[in-house]
Structures are given as structure tokens and as C-alpha cells.
């Protein structure tokens, strides 16, 4: 995924499915300078992780 798409997803009201390492995640915040995002798994767990934008995949 690229930074512009992450920005679009963050500003969208749609439910856009994003995968990281085989798990569905919510993107919470973009850290553009580092090329990273803060995200968490969809579901009851709220543990947040910082991952590379390049490792995210959008599912259509």
C-alpha cells in the first residue's frame, strides 16, 4: 500500500478492509515521516502496533 491510499482510507467513512500479516486491521494513525502506521486488530483486542505502510494490503 502507499501513503496516499492510507490517507484516503483514514479520511473515508467507508469500511475499507485492510490486512496486515494475514490479519484484518484498523489503521489509527499515519506517521508519514517514518513510512509507518499505528494500527490494531479488528475485534475486541485494542493492542496497537506500528507497522510499515508497505506491509499493508487492501482487500477488495
Backbone bond lengths (Angstrom), bond angles and torsions (degrees), N, CA, C in turn:
res aa  C-N    CA-C-N  psi(-1)  N-CA   C-N-CA  omega(-1)  CA-C   N-CA-C  phi
1 X - - - 1.442 - - 1.525 107.45 -
2 X 1.317 116.63 156.74 1.463 119.22 177.25 1.529 110.92 -114.90
3 X 1.325 115.83 167.86 1.472 121.77 -174.58 1.530 112.08 -61.46
4 X 1.336 117.06 -39.77 1.462 118.92 -179.43 1.525 111.00 -62.07
5 X 1.329 117.86 -39.27 1.461 120.27 179.25 1.524 110.49 -67.70
6 X 1.321 117.63 -38.50 1.469 120.41 176.53 1.532 109.44 -60.19
7 X 1.326 117.69 -43.32 1.475 121.31 178.29 1.526 110.81 -60.69
8 X 1.343 116.49 -42.47 1.464 120.43 178.41 1.524 111.38 -62.63
9 X 1.312 116.44 -43.32 1.470 120.97 -179.87 1.529 110.01 -63.78
10 X 1.329 117.31 -44.06 1.468 120.52 -179.53 1.526 112.02 -63.50
11 X 1.329 117.87 -33.37 1.472 120.36 -177.82 1.528 112.73 -89.31
12 X 1.329 117.58 -7.40 1.462 121.51 -177.87 1.532 111.71 -84.65
13 X 1.323 114.95 147.28 1.469 119.42 174.45 1.533 110.63 -90.81
14 X 1.329 117.22 -6.12 1.469 121.52 -179.65 1.525 110.54 -75.32
15 X 1.314 114.96 156.60 1.472 121.77 176.12 1.525 107.34 -89.82
16 X 1.320 116.42 95.50 1.462 122.28 -176.72 1.523 108.21 -100.25
17 X 1.335 115.64 122.52 1.461 120.33 -175.53 1.533 109.97 -80.56
18 X 1.328 115.31 124.27 1.460 122.70 179.16 1.528 108.16 -124.35
19 X 1.322 115.49 135.70 1.459 121.42 -179.49 1.523 110.39 -112.92
20 X 1.313 115.17 142.94 1.458 122.21 171.63 1.519 107.32 -134.39
21 X 1.315 116.57 119.87 1.462 121.33 175.17 1.538 111.72 55.20
22 X 1.335 115.89 37.87 1.460 120.56 177.54 1.515 115.80 84.44
23 X 1.333 117.53 0.82 1.469 121.31 -179.39 1.524 110.01 -118.89
24 X 1.322 115.48 144.63 1.458 121.50 177.69 1.532 109.21 -77.36
25 X 1.346 116.10 130.36 1.465 120.57 -176.57 1.523 111.57 -130.50
26 X 1.323 114.99 157.77 1.457 123.74 168.21 1.518 107.23 -100.32
27 X 1.324 117.06 135.98 1.464 121.23 174.15 1.522 107.17 -89.85
28 X 1.331 116.45 123.92 1.460 121.55 -178.52 1.527 112.39 -95.78
29 X 1.319 116.26 -38.55 1.464 119.38 -171.79 1.525 109.43 -158.40
30 X 1.331 115.82 143.27 1.462 121.98 176.43 1.527 109.11 -102.11
31 X 1.322 116.60 133.35 1.473 123.11 174.83 1.529 105.60 -113.56
32 X 1.327 114.32 82.65 1.461 121.38 -169.42 1.529 113.04 -59.94
33 X 1.330 117.41 -40.05 1.466 120.92 -177.36 1.529 111.69 -60.76
34 X 1.323 117.13 -34.80 1.464 121.89 -178.29 1.531 112.75 -95.26
35 X 1.341 117.49 -8.44 1.461 120.17 -175.97 1.516 112.22 68.69
36 X 1.333 116.26 31.89 1.466 122.27 -175.43 1.526 109.81 -124.30
37 X 1.326 114.96 161.51 1.463 121.81 170.53 1.521 108.70 -128.92
38 X 1.327 115.86 155.11 1.456 121.43 166.42 1.519 105.38 -98.66
39 X 1.329 116.63 129.19 1.458 120.93 -178.82 1.522 109.60 -142.45
40 X 1.337 115.15 166.95 1.466 120.05 174.17 1.523 109.14 -142.33
41 X 1.317 115.93 156.10 1.456 121.82 178.97 1.517 110.29 -64.25
42 X 1.321 115.80 142.86 1.471 119.17 172.50 1.516 107.45 -68.14
43 X 1.303 117.36 139.19 1.456 120.80 179.65 1.511 111.01 121.36
44 X 1.321 115.96 -164.96 1.461 120.37 -172.28 1.530 114.42 -71.90
45 X 1.324 118.43 -22.43 1.466 119.63 -178.33 1.525 110.25 -77.51
46 X 1.299 116.45 131.79 1.463 120.56 -177.97 1.528 112.22 -109.19
47 X 1.328 117.64 13.17 1.459 120.48 179.78 1.522 109.92 -64.06
48 X 1.310 116.24 126.54 1.448 121.13 -177.72 1.524 110.69 -100.44
49 X 1.326 115.11 147.59 1.458 121.35 179.09 1.518 108.72 -134.57
50 X 1.331 116.01 152.37 1.455 120.39 171.27 1.512 107.82 -102.06
51 X 1.335 115.82 126.51 1.459 121.50 -178.38 1.524 109.33 -134.75
52 X 1.324 115.05 160.43 1.459 121.26 179.38 1.524 110.50 -72.03
53 X 1.336 116.51 139.18 1.462 121.68 176.39 1.528 109.90 -56.54
54 X 1.322 117.20 -37.67 1.467 121.82 -177.25 1.526 112.57 -63.55
55 X 1.335 118.08 -20.89 1.465 121.66 -178.65 1.532 113.19 -87.53
56 X 1.326 117.47 -6.31 1.463 121.24 179.38 1.520 110.41 -85.71
57 X 1.330 116.01 144.77 1.460 122.65 178.39 1.518 108.41 -129.90
58 X 1.329 116.43 131.26 1.455 120.86 175.19 1.520 108.76 -87.77
59 X 1.328 116.09 135.68 1.468 122.13 178.92 1.516 107.81 -106.28
60 X 1.320 115.71 128.31 1.473 119.37 -179.03 1.500 112.15 -98.41
